[in-house]
């Protein structure tokens, strides 16, 4: 226990001497830490923004359904440049939808989706670029969301191809400004010039990748085909019970290969899209960005570390006689070494603390003044303090070694 108490006492004394040296040379200490402050501020601000964007993106992707597969002709993200393969595929149609509904033992819901951009009118209100989506009564079960007023599409709407429409939150708000939700249900609107009866209003869903999910209207897919044509390829959202997404993927592959008559040994002529494909690509991009940020931060910290080393060399030069006196009265080399290492680490850690606070503040200001998100995490704080303290220890080791190895006699003679 005695060696431990001695080490703690020496560490405490080293911290006291280091703080005294810093406060005695405030201007020099401030200029020394400036490089560390700038580097840590830059890294922390960018890391906080990236982490905030990651969380925001993950929340938005969850809107697609955490347990949902999307059967489609096209791939969500095609980075290989083989788009022509997907273009030449046969469309996904009602045949595939019926096969999934009939044969799947895992799926809890399957809803088609086919859409166009069209105009929606009511009296003197006209909205352009509205997403008109043809679907079925399973839409909410497969894609999420809810109805805030009225009802959703039902099986008879689909079977009879009724002109029934469910309005997204933004559409209802713009076509019927100031009207209570119950009063909107039952009224008439024009969708691409065709009269429709409003049967329900959707809850607000927010945005995905900057695009509103509430700027849409939903109609029976049979009605959509009657008005806009039946030759368009559809997308089918298929929901699985929690934890059975992989099982559903295997089952759908078997069903679709059979119904689309894909020969054994031939590749699938359809795509099963899922949300983790988007997350995987996005995380790959942010990982590369992390690497760039880390490289810039390391360069800045190296510059700041060189400044710390230079100042510590000056400090050793100025305090040569003091070191000689301390060695003459019994101070060990390890004590002198620890003193200067602690001093350089304190200088760097102080710069890291200031830089971390400024970086988090800059990230919050950017988040408030722009669409960019920011997340303050303990990992970011630990990153700033840890990197700066390590910089101080690394770049302060040479001056500390020189101070510890000064000859006591020569040091006492120094003026």
N, C-alpha and C positions, 0 to 999 in steps of 0.2 A: 504493500500500500504506500510505503514511503516514496518509492520512485514515481508512482502515479501522482501523489500530492506535489512532489517537486516539479514534475512536468506541467501540471496544471498551474502551479504558481508562476513558473517561467513563462507560460503562455499568457497568463493574465498580465504579467509585467510587460511582455512584448507588445500586447495590444495597447496597454497604457502609454508606452513610449511611442508607439506608432501613431496613436491619436494625437499625442502631444506634438510630434513632428509635423503632422498634417495641419493642425490648427496654428502652428507657428509659421507656416508658409502657405497661407490660404490661397493666394493668387496662383502660386506655382502648382499647388495641389489641384486647383480647379482646372487649370490649363492641361494638366497631365491627364485628368479624367475625361477631358472633352472628347477625345477620340473614342474611348470606350462608350461614352454616353451616346454619341451619334450612331455607332455600330449597333448597340443593343436596342436603341429606339427603333431603328429601321427594321431589324429582324423581328422584334416583338410585335410591332404594328402590323407587319405583313403576315406573320404567323397567326395573329389574332383574327385578322380578316379572312384568311384562308380557312381557319377552323370554323368561323361563323358561316362562311359560304358552304362548307361541308355539311354542317348541321341543317342549314336551310335547304340545301339540295336533297338531303336524305328525307326530310319531312315532305318535300314536294313530290318526290318519287313515290312515297308511300301512298299518295293519292291514287296512283295507278292500281293499287291493291297488292298487299304484301303476299297474298296467297292466290294470285291470279296469273294465268298464262294467256297470251294473246295469239290466237291462230291467225296468221296473215300470209299474204303473198310476198310481202316485202320484209326485209330485216330493218329493225329500228335504226341501227347505226352500221353503215356499210363502209368500213375503212380500207377494204381490200381492192376497191375499184372494179369489182365484178358485178356491177349493177345490171348488166345485160342479162345475166343468168336469171335474176328475179323478174325482169321485165318480160321474159319469154315464158314464164310460168302460166299455167291455166289459172283463171280467177278462183278465189275461194267463194263458194256460193251456199245456197240454202241446202243443197245436198249434204255438204259437210256438216252444217248445223244440225240437221235432222239425224245424221249418223251419230254425232256426239250425244245428243239428247237421248237417243235410243240405246246406245251401246255402252256409254261410260258408266262405270260402277263407282268411280271416285268423285267425279264432279258434283258439286252441290248447286251450281247454276251455270248456265251458258247463254250469253246474250250477244246477238249480232250487232254490228255497228257499221253503217255506211253513211257517208256524209258529203255535203257540198256546202259551199258558201252561197248564201242567197239573201234576198231582201225580205224583211218582215215589217208589215205595216199595220197600223190601227189609226183610223181617222186621219188626222194631220201628222201623226208621228210616223217617221220612216227610218228604219235601221238597216244599214247595209253591212255586208261582210259577216252576217250572222252564221254560225255553224248550225246547219240543219241536219240532225242526226236521226237516221232510221234505226230503230232498235225494238226490243221486246220487253215484256214485263220483268225479265230477270236482270235488267240493266243495273239496278241499284244493288242487288245481291252480288253481282260480279264486279262492279266498278266502285262501289261505295257511294256514300251520299244518302240523302233522305228527302222526303217531301214535307214542306212546311205548311202547305194548305192544299185541300182537295185530295186527289188520288193520283196514283201513277197509272201508266198504261197497263191494261189487263189483257188476258188471252183473247177475249172477244173483240177487242180493238184490233188485234193483229189478224185474227181469222177473217173479220169482215172488212179489213182495210179501211177502218173509220178515219175520218179527218179530225182526229183528236190530237191535241198538242199539250205538252208539259213545258212550261217556260223556265229557263234559267233565271237566277236571281237578278242579274243585270238587265236582262231583257224585260222582265216584269216591271222593274223599277223605272226603266226608260219609257216603256209603252204606256204605263199606267201611273204616272207620277202623282204621289200623294194619296192614292187610293188604298184602302185597307186590303189585305190579302184575300179575305173571304169574298169581297166584292168583285175581284178579278176573275175568279173561277166562274165559268159559264159564259164569259164574253167571247166575242169573235175577233180573230186576227187573220191577216192575210200572210201566208208563207209562200214566197215566190209567186204571188198573185192568186193562190188557191185559198179559199176560206177554210179556216179551222176553228174548232171550238176548244177553248182552254179548259182542261180537266184538272190541272194541278200546277203547283209552283214548287220548284226545287229550293232546298236550303243552299246557303252560300257555301262554295267550295274553295274559293281563293284562286291562286295562280300556280301555274307550272311552267318553269323556265321563262318567266316573265309574261306568259300568255294567260289571259283570264279563262278560268274553267266555268264561268257563269255566263259567258256570252254565247249561249246555245239554246236551241229548242229541240225537244225530242218528240218524234212521231213514230207510229208503227212502221216497221221496215217494209211491210206489205204496201202500205200507203205510199211510202217513199218510192218503191219500185213502180207503183202505178203512175205516179206523177213525173218521176225523174228517170225512169228506165231501170230494167232489171239485169243489165249486163255488167254492172259495176262489181268489182271484187269487194267482198265484205271482210271485216275483221271480226273474229269471234272471241269475246272475253269469257274464259272458263275458270271458275273459282274452285279451289280445292279446300278440303278441311285443313285446319292448322297442322303443319308438320308433314303434309302428304303431297307437297308440290312436286317432288321428284317422281313419286308414284304416278301422279296425274300426267306428268310429261311423258313417261314411258307408255302409259295407256293411250294417250292422244296420238302419239307417234304411230302406234299400231293401228288405231282406228282410221287415221287419215291416210296412211299408206294403202290400207285395204280399199277404202272408198274411192281413192284417187287412182287406184290400180298401178301403183309404183312397183315395178318388177324387183325381185330380190337382187341385192347387190348394187342397185341404182341408188343415188343420193335422194334424199327427201325433196319433193317439189313444193314445199311449204316451209314456213318458219314459225317456231314457237318462241315468241318474244316474252321476256320477263324483265322486271325492274332491275335486277342485279346486273344486267348487261349495261344499263345506263350508269349504274354506280361504279362498275368496274372501269369503264372508260374514263369517267370523271375522276376517280381516284388515281388513275394512271397519269392524268394531266396534272393534278395537284401534287402528286409525288415528284414529278419533274420540276414543278414550280418550287417545291420545298428545297430541292437540290440547288436551284439557282439562288434562292434566298440564303441558304446556308453558305454557299460559296461567297456571296457578297458580304455576308456578316463576318465570315472568317477573315476575309481580306481586311475589312475595317478593324476587326479586333487585333489583327497582327500589327497594323499601323499604330493602333492605340497601345499595344504591348511594347513596341519599339520605343514609343514615347515614355512609357513607364520605366523601361530599362535605362534610358538615357538619364532620366531624372534621378533614379536610384543610384546610378553611377556618380552623379553630382553630389547626392546626399552622402554617399560613402566618402567621397573626397573631402567634403566639408567637415565630416564628423570623425576624421581619422584620429585626431588626438583623443576624442571621447572614447573611441574604441580601444585605443591604447591604455587609457586609464582603467577602463572596465576589465580588460584582460589582466592588467597588473594587479588588480585587487581580487582576482580569482574567477572572473567570468570565463566560462568554457567556450570553445569554438562553436559548439552546437547551440549555445544560448545566443551568441551573436548572429549565427546563421538564421535561427528562428525569428529573431527580432526583425531582421530586414525582409525575410520572407513574409512575415505577418504584415509588415508595413506595406509592401507592394501588393499583397492580396487585399488589404483593407482599401487601398487606393482604388484598385480595380473593382472590388465589390461595391464600393460607394458609387462609382460610375455606373456599374450594372444596375444598382437599385434605382438611381435617378433615371437611367435609360429605360428600365422596365416600366416605371411609373409614367414616363412621357410616352412610351410606345403604346401602352394600354389606353392612355388618354387620347392619343392621336387616332387610334382605332375606333374608339367610341365616338369621337367627333365626326369621323368619316361615315360611320354607321348612321348617325343622326342626320347628316347633311346629304346623304346619297342613298341609293337602293342597296349598297353593299352592306352585308351583315358583319358583325364582329362578335367573337366569343372570348370571354376572359376565363382562362383555365389556369389551374395551379401548375400545369406542365409548362405553360408559357413563362410564368414567373420563375420557376425553377430553372428553365433554360437560360433566361437572362442572367440570373445571379450565378448559376453554375459556370457558364461560359466565361463571364467576366472574372470571377475569382480564379478560375484555372489559368486565364491569361496572365493575371498578376503573379501567380506562383511560377509559371513557366518563364516569363520574361524577367522576373525578379530573382531568379535562382543564380544567375551569373554575378550580379552585383553583391548578393548575399554571400556567395562563396568567396568573392574577393575580400569582403569585409571580415569574414570569419578567419581568413588565412593571412591577415596582416601580421607582420612581426611586431610584437608588443613594444620592443625597444625602439624600432624605427618609427612606430606610430606615436610614441611619447615625444620623440624629437621633432615631429612634424609641426610646422607653424602655418 
